[in-house]
């Protein structure tokens, strides 16, 4: 398996190896080690059984060319993403309030303090519908599941459960999504 965009912490490679998979990660900031390579996934020459792309595809430009390259690398694509474009005023108020509360309690949330500033720093990321349409043009969709995402940025002891409760009650939309697809026959 190939974890594209594994980041400086190694992404899901350690968990995949522990589960018995032969896994490899690539990222410009990938950690040192035999299971990692610093670089761009578009430069990988090997073939894999599956590719895992976690919170990466919304940054890939050009999107079509990047997805074509992923389809060449493996027949199965597993995606973990966020639909940043679905963050409404209620979700933003809740997230930023949780951030302030955790920071005041001495915690250091990993995510942005201000979502408006975050959006300004990322003007060229793809909205979720563009990404899903591009994936569906190249792969047969096998699964699409929506769930909480903010808890990853917040890291509070009850952030995930609270977010799940609020999205389940319709207070604001779930912005996390997991997707799986099998490349179309050529």
C-alpha positions in Angstrom: 0.0 0.0 0.0 1.1 3.5 -0.7 0.2 6.4 1.7 0.5 9.6 -0.4 0.9 12.7 1.6 2.0 10.9 4.8 3.4 14.1 6.3 6.2 14.4 8.7 4.6 12.0 11.2 4.4 9.0 8.8 0.6 9.1 8.2 -1.1 5.7 8.4 2.1 3.7 7.4 2.8 2.5 11.0 -0.8 1.3 11.5 -0.8 -0.5 8.1 2.5 -2.2 8.9 1.2 -3.3 12.3 -1.9 -4.7 10.6 0.3 -6.8 8.4 0.4 -4.8 5.2 3.5 -3.9 3.3 3.1 -0.1 3.4 5.2 2.8 2.1 4.7 6.5 2.5 5.7 9.5 0.3 5.5 13.2 1.1 7.9 16.1 0.7 8.2 16.1 4.5 8.1 12.3 5.0 10.2 11.1 8.0 13.4 9.3 7.5 13.3 5.5 7.3 13.1 2.5 4.9 9.3 2.8 4.6 9.4 6.5 3.6 10.5 8.6 0.7 10.6 12.4 0.6 9.1 13.6 -2.7 6.0 13.9 -4.8 3.7 10.9 -5.4 3.7 11.8 -9.1 7.4 10.7 -9.2 6.7 7.2 -7.8 7.5 4.4 -10.3 6.4 1.3 -8.4 2.9 -0.1 -8.6 0.8 -0.9 -5.5 -2.4 -2.8 -4.6 -3.9 0.3 -3.0 -3.3 4.0 -2.5 -4.3 5.9 0.6 -4.7 9.7 0.3 -5.4 11.4 3.6 -6.3 15.1 3.5 -4.2 15.7 0.4 -6.3 15.7 -2.7 -7.9 19.1 -2.1 -4.4 20.5 -2.6 -3.4 18.6 -5.8 -3.0 20.8 -8.9 -3.8 19.9 -11.6 -6.4 17.7 -10.0 -7.2 15.6 -13.1 -3.5 14.8 -13.8 -2.9 13.9 -10.1 -5.9 11.6 -10.1 -4.8 10.0 -13.3 -1.4 9.3 -11.8 -3.0 7.8 -8.7 -5.0 5.5 -10.9 -1.8 4.4 -12.6 -0.2 3.6 -9.2 -3.0 1.3 -7.9 -6.5 0.0 -8.8 -7.9 0.9 -5.3 -8.0 4.4 -3.9 -9.0 5.2 -0.3 -9.5 8.8 0.5 -9.9 10.7 3.8 -10.9 14.3 3.2 -12.6 17.4 4.6 -15.4 19.3 2.9 -14.1 22.7 4.0 -16.6 24.4 1.8 -19.5 23.0 3.9 -18.4 24.9 7.0 -21.3 27.1 7.7 -21.6 29.9 10.3 -22.9 27.6 13.0 -20.0 25.1 12.5 -17.5 27.9 12.4 -18.8 29.5 15.6 -18.8 26.1 17.4 -15.3 25.2 16.2 -13.7 28.6 17.1 -15.5 28.6 20.5 -14.1 25.1 21.2 -10.7 26.2 20.1 -10.7 29.2 22.5 -12.0 27.1 25.3 -9.3 24.4 24.9 -6.6 27.1 24.5 -7.7 28.9 27.6 -7.5 25.5 29.5 -3.9 25.2 28.4 -4.4 22.8 25.5 -2.8 23.5 22.1 -5.2 22.6 19.4 -3.5 21.6 16.1 -5.9 23.4 13.9 -6.3 27.0 12.9 -7.5 29.5 15.5 -9.6 31.3 12.8 -11.3 29.6 10.0 -11.5 32.8 8.0 -7.7 33.2 8.2 -7.3 29.5 7.3 -9.4 30.0 4.2 -7.4 33.1 3.2 -4.2 31.1 3.5 -5.6 28.3 1.3 -7.3 30.2 -1.6 -6.7 27.4 -4.2 -8.0 24.2 -2.6 -10.7 22.2 -4.2 -14.2 22.1 -2.8 -15.6 18.7 -2.0 -18.0 18.5 -5.0 -15.2 19.2 -7.5 -13.1 16.5 -5.8 -15.9 13.9 -5.7 -16.8 14.6 -9.4 -13.2 14.2 -10.4 -12.9 10.9 -8.4 -16.1 9.6 -9.9 -15.0 10.3 -13.4 -12.0 8.0 -12.9 -13.1 5.4 -10.4 -16.2 3.4 -9.6 -17.3 4.6 -6.2 -17.5 1.8 -3.6 -18.2 3.9 -0.4 -18.8 7.4 0.7 -19.2 8.1 4.4 -19.6 11.4 6.2 -18.5 12.1 9.7 -16.9 14.6 12.1 -13.6 16.3 11.3 -13.1 19.3 13.6 -12.1 17.0 16.4 -8.8 16.3 14.6 -7.9 20.0 14.7 -9.2 20.5 18.3 -7.8 17.3 20.0 -10.0 17.9 23.1 -10.9 14.9 25.3 -14.6 15.0 24.2 -14.3 16.9 20.9 -15.2 14.0 18.7 -18.2 12.8 20.7 -19.5 16.3 21.0 -19.0 17.0 17.3 -20.7 13.7 16.4 -23.7 14.6 18.5 -24.1 18.0 17.1 -23.7 16.9 13.4 -26.1 14.0 14.1 -28.6 16.4 15.5 -28.3 18.7 12.4 -26.7 21.6 14.3 -24.2 21.8 11.5 -23.0 19.6 8.7 -20.4 16.9 9.0 -17.4 18.0 7.0 -15.2 14.8 7.2 -15.6 12.2 4.5 -14.1 8.8 3.6 -14.3 7.5 0.1 -13.3 4.3 -1.7 -13.1 3.7 -5.4 -11.8 1.2 -7.9 -10.3 2.5 -11.1 -12.2 2.1 -14.2 -11.0 -0.4 -16.8 -9.1 1.4 -19.5 
